[in-house]
Amino acid sequence: MKLATLRTDSGTCAVRVDSDRYVALGASDVGALLADPSWRETAAAATEPVDPSAAAEFAPVVPNPGKIVCVGLNYRSHIEEMGRDLPEVPTLFAKFADALVGPTDPIELAPESRSVDWEAELAVIIGRPVRRATAAEAAAAIVGFAVLNDVTMRDWQYRTQQWLQGKTFEHTTPFGPVLVTPDELPGGVRPTLDISCTVDGDTVQKANTADLVFDPVALVEYISTIVTLRPGDVIATGTTGGVGHARRPPRYLQDGSRVVTEIAGIGRLDNVARAS
């Protein structure tokens, strides 16, 4: 099943995506839909299409997640390019919902930063409350996956040893276009999917999610030890090699840069960076 949040003339709505049409699900967005324990039955039974004249476009698939937990240094290729050892436990930081934008919205280049970088990532979306999860419970809590780009202000990230300040500038993080349930993906809750990012037509990142050090199930186990994960919460699983900061010389986004982030079987984000 594929779910999305649409912006329409009358507000946002959660929809089931059936190839060439959108079916309304009676909730304001995917996060609100997942808060209902019977959401799956509701989504499967729905038949009412969204009015094709409603000028619909994709919003962030979960516009206001209660938590966005991000994982750093989780692809072997990225760890190697940054000159670090493989971690024994996940490196965690947070992002706030104010950072999220839709899959075709502009990426805001804040005037305070001159080092804005791209980071293509697989996003995990939680579908049921879970705390101190076993592997089986963690797997059952994963409702689906989406595409995310953890756009990062590197000059702010490295001001201190804590990364959050460079990771959550407002209107910087494309997220969507859809939530795809694990049954539709090779590997299920541990998907093996090609992931890529292009900047102005140049392929800058290309890998497979099988290269993750800590897979989605392991991440849910670990994070749920710290805090209860709830429906609509998001885990950004980390980026692969090819970030601009690791290049020599470094390469960063400029006003007008086009960033396309794609994961096979899920979809693509197509965003233009714009100076604010």
QUIDAMO-V25185 format. One record per run of one state. SS is the DSSP state (@ for helix, = for strand, . for the rest). FROM is the first residue (numbers start at 1). LEN is the number of residues. Records with the same first field share a line. If there is no record, write none. Layout:
SS = FROM-LEN ; FROM-LEN
//
This chain:
. = 1-1 ; 9-2 ; 19-2 ; 25-5 ; 35-4 ; 46-3 ; 50-7 ; 59-9 ; 73-2 ; 82-9 ; 96-1 ; 102-5 ; 110-6 ; 118-2 ; 127-3 ; 131-4 ; 150-2 ; 158-6 ; 168-5 ; 181-1 ; 185-3 ; 191-3 ; 200-2 ; 213-3 ; 227-2 ; 230-4 ; 240-4 ; 247-11 ; 264-3 ; 276-1
= = 2-7 ; 11-8 ; 21-4 ; 49-1 ; 57-2 ; 68-5 ; 75-1 ; 91-5 ; 100-2 ; 107-3 ; 116-2 ; 120-7 ; 130-1 ; 142-8 ; 152-2 ; 173-8 ; 194-6 ; 202-7 ; 212-1 ; 229-1 ; 234-6 ; 258-6 ; 267-9
@ = 30-5 ; 39-7 ; 76-6 ; 97-3 ; 135-7 ; 154-4 ; 164-4 ; 182-3 ; 188-3 ; 209-3 ; 216-11 ; 244-3
//
